[in-house]
Amino acid sequence: MNVVVFVKWVPEPEGTPTLGPEHRLVRAGVEGALDPGDEYGVEAALEITETQGGEVTVISMGPDEALPAVRRALAMGAHRGVLVTDERLAGADALVTARVLAAAVSGRPADLLLAAVESTDGYTGTVPVTVAEFLDLPAVTFATRLSFSDGELRARRQTPAGSEDVACSLPALVTLTAGANEPRYPSLKGIMAAKSKSLERPTADDLGLDAQSLVATQTVEAVQDAPVRGGGEILPAGEDAARRVVDLLAEARVI
Amino acid sequence: MTTAWVHAEVPQTGADAAAFELLAAARAAADVVEVVAFGPGSSAAAEALGAHGARRVYACDEASMASARAGALILERLIQEHRPDLVLFPTSYAGRDLAARLQARTGSTLMSNATAVSGPDRARTEILGGTRIVDVRLEGPTPRLVLLKPRSAEPEPVADGGVADVVPVAADVPADLREPRVLTRQVEAGSGPSLDDARVVVAGGRGLGSPQGFEILAALADAIEGAAVGASRAAVDAGWMPYASQIGQTGKTVKPDVYIAVGISGALQHLVGMKGSRRVIAVNKDADAPMMRLADLGVVGDLAQFVPALTQEIRRRTGS
């Protein structure tokens, strides 16, 4: 089974994000990594191909800075990587991103497409399903576990009320929640092997996308700081602190 | 005349606050507000939706229409026929999937995580964990699509409501449309008050250390009438608490009178789900945790000792 995993480079979660010109998140020169939420998809893809054969292709869109994210997935064991880089894609919105990712999948053998439910920097949460629609595929979102039976995909997914088990024919797209498995750490051997793996660097033109399809249709008009709250008192745990918490609850009339 | 559509999810119990919030937001953005509702109970919701300002309900009562693939096909067809300027969706499991699919079909822009809509092409969102407010102009083909976060608007019936006109919509989709089939459904029985309406939310995170850590939290919630227990994503991902209790970007947005965060450091993705709380109390072993900076009152120390002591103090004061 050939599996495509969409991954994203995100700025270091511990860092302080800053906004640059045109209110875009500054990515150049910023420490970043493979989105931790994407490691579950890579791990799931590796487990599937280890038992069923086939290859794992990791596809990403981003500037040169994003290369380490793809390399990490290769070091975990993915067979090939694709990083679409094009300066016209700086500031791409969800629709443009989905067009690019769908174009990057086209022509590749892909029985299963995996992605995280959402990125940990943007939280848009719509790109994978938009890709599925472009590729005319069914989608199982919020999956917490995956298996296969009679050539079909089986998945458990989170629902607002609990969970449900679903079956879906292939090819299909699945979005995985964090915690769906235990992502492996790249081994030294894996890191060395990653250096000789296929890493394609197409531009938007290479993918056959016209200039118009790369234009983002959202423009930030204004950014302001949200009102800052807090600045409250900090106390050491103890009887006094407990009394003060209870005072506050009483003031709020909830006890 | 501008027209905004609201994609309403109608539960078995009838249209509820989630749809009314969207209707209130849509009324602020356009002259005419109409609803699209798919699935059983859609037509029957016309009265409740009309009372909240919907003039018309495009309704398809077929159960098969609850799927995002079929829904996107039908919605695209309705859009081509009626040309709304804006379509609002709830930020829900189904809402995200439907809007995402529709976007691919219409080529329209889709704004996620909006907190307000001020016109058919203007939406507001919050980024970087709610520290910045961003106003965005929506361009490109109409209708513009917006996923509105829960509790972004207050439901408000209109004075001249009346029953919305029902326009029946045929569930006319190709028979060979591949979809996941649901084999079984599991309902996680929630205990105690629902997180959405609770006046007090007691939420725990990784700092509680184990599923057993949530037992002292449950005891604390038990001592406060009407308090619900929530969890951070870290605690849910660790399998300590069910997903239904998750507060934050991917989970629920809560706005209680008092939010008590225990062992939650305050990752941006969590803060977005609770920063609308009126008062915040943080209990953490780390005085520098972001949640501490946000709190009206912070307590630094050992959770396993302090939380039971607090529970006892509440019981002493309330005589319960």
Interface residues (C-beta under 8 A of the other chain):
Chain A: P13 P17 L19 H23 D93 A94 L95 A98 V117 E118 T120 Y123 T124 G125 T126 V127 P128 V129 T130 V131 A132 E133 F134 L137 P138 A139 V140 T141 F142 R154 A155 Q158 T159 P160 A161 G162 S163 E164 D165 V166 A167 C168 S169 A172 T177 A178 G179 V215 T217 Q218 T219 V220 E221 A222 V223 Q224 D225 A226 R229 G230 G231 G232 E233 I234 L235 P236 A237 G238 E239 A241 A242 R243 R244 V245 V246 L248 L249 A250 A252 R253 V254 I255
Chain B: A68 R69 A72 S92 Y93 R96 D97 A99 A100 R101 Q103 A104 R105 G107 S108 T109 L110 M111 S112 N113 R122 E126 L128 G130 T131 R132 I133 V134 D135 V136 R137 L138 E139 G140 P141 L147 R178 E179 P180 R181 V182 L183 T184 R185 Q186 V187 E188 R199 V200 I224 E225 G226 A227 R233 V236 D237 A238 G239 P242 Y243 A244 Q249 T250 D257 V258 I260 A267 Q269 K275 R278 R279 V280 I281 V283 A287 M292 R293 L294 A295 D296 L297 G298 V299 V300 G301 D302 Q305 F306 A309 L310 Q312 E313 I314 R317 T318
